């Protein structure tokens, strides 16, 4: 059994069509068919049920294909390990970012990463946390940056920085607070992000005991939240990195949340079998160049990331 044969059965499982699979592998259809039949003869099992249209793997075939996918990933890692230890960073990097981080990270991240790693082809995608988790599980992306913890068994979370939340009130708000605590924030007139944004969940976690509030609209971005508050009154909760985006007049409407302060942990998330140590350190260095030093994780300030 060869690596090439494993590639053939994985491709056939993906396309469920001999011609499409052979075109993907760059061989003729008879060659692919013969090589797969040879594997079946060697193992004395039927991997694919050819009576179905489209063809389907048998029960044993599914197990064999799953193991073949694992084996091919491990072989790929060996090649990548050699490349990353002997050459400068190159190849591609697909990285995801949640929407409530993207405005503050992505523009400057692209600039810094592009200047320090010019041979790496960078693709950045903005997705909500649930979509990022699925994309990383399917290896559609290499890593993502999000609020943690996520408690995903197959992932590693590498903390980058810790960001406080602040309350943004309308200039016409009736609320007057000398000190605003996470437990005393009013439930009325709170504007929040729509379902699927982690900032929405974090808002409820630290300032509401229930989701019983008189909200009539859920915004899709922090900028929209601020405009709604300005026009309609009430308040919202925004990350501190958004404060520089506010006008001087709007910054007067900010109030810190105390006792305890509301914060979120922001981390790089990778699969546990990720091996590109140089690449993940390059990503971390780009983030370190953007985020104010006091916000950075203490370990990230002193040490390189070791996988």
C-alpha positions, 0 to 999 in steps of 0.5 A, a space after each residue: 500500500 502506497 501513499 498514492 493509493 491512499 490519496 486515490 481512495 480519499 479522493 474517490 470518497 470525496 467525489 463519489 465518482 471515478 472520473 472526477 476523482 481521477 481528474 483531481 488526482 491527475 491520472 486516468 480513470 482506469 489507473 485510479 480504478 485499478 489501484 483502488 481494486 489493488 488495495 481492496 485485493 491486498 486487504 481482502 475487503 471491499 472499500 466502495 460499493 460500486 452498485 450504488 449511484 453515486 458510489 458509497 464506501 462500505 462500513 469497513 471502507 469508511 473506517 479505512 478512509 478515515 485512517 487514510 485521511 489521518 495517515 495523509 495528514 501525518 505525511 503532510 506534517 513531515 514535509 511541512 516540518 522539514 520545510 519550516 525548519 530549513 527554509 524561510 516562511 512561505 506557502 499559504 496561511 488561512 486565518 479566521 477572525 471574529 467580527 468584534 476583533 476584526 476592525 482593530 486587528 485585521 488592517 494593521 495585521 495584514 500590513 505588519 504580517 505582509 512586511 515580515 513574512 512577504 513569501 506567505 500568501 495570507 488570507 483572512 476571513 471574518 466569521 462568527 465563532 461557531 463558523 470558525 470552529 467548524 472551519 478549523 475542524 474541517 481544516 478549511 483554515 489554519 487557525 483563528 483568533 477569537 474570544 476564549 475559552 471555547 472548551 473544544 477538546 481537539 483545539 489548543 488556545 494560546 492567549 494573546 491579550 486581555 481586553 476590558 469592556 466599557 459601557 457606552 451611554 447616550 448623552 441623554 441617559 437618565 442613569 447616573 453612576 459614580 461607579 458602574 459594576 458588572 452586577 448593577 448595570 441596568 437591564 432596560 435600554 441595553 442594545 446588543 449584537 445579534 445572535 452568533 456574536 460572542 460579544 453578545 454572550 459575554 455581555 449577558 454573562 457579566 451584566 445580566 442574570 437573565 435575558 429579560 430586557 426591553 430590546 427591539 433591535 439587535 445590531 450586527 456591528 459595534 459601530 451600529 450599536 453606537 449609532 443606535 445609542 446616539 439616536 435612541 438613548 440607552 446604552 451598550 457594551 463595547 470593547 476598549 479597543 473601539 474607544 479610539 474610533 469614537 469622536 471626542 464627544 462620544 468618548 465623554 459617554 464612556 464609563 468603565 465597568 468596575 468591581 469586577 472589571 469586565 474583560 475578555 481573553 483573546 487567543 489564537 486557536 489551533 488544532 492540537 496537531 498543528 506543527 508550524 511553530 514559526 508561523 504561529 509565532 509570526 502571527 503572535 508577533 504581528 498581534 503584539 505589534 498592534 495591541 498595547 503592551 499592558 493588555 498582552 498576556 504576560 507569557 507572550 511578552 517573555 516567551 516564544 510559543 512552543 508547540 
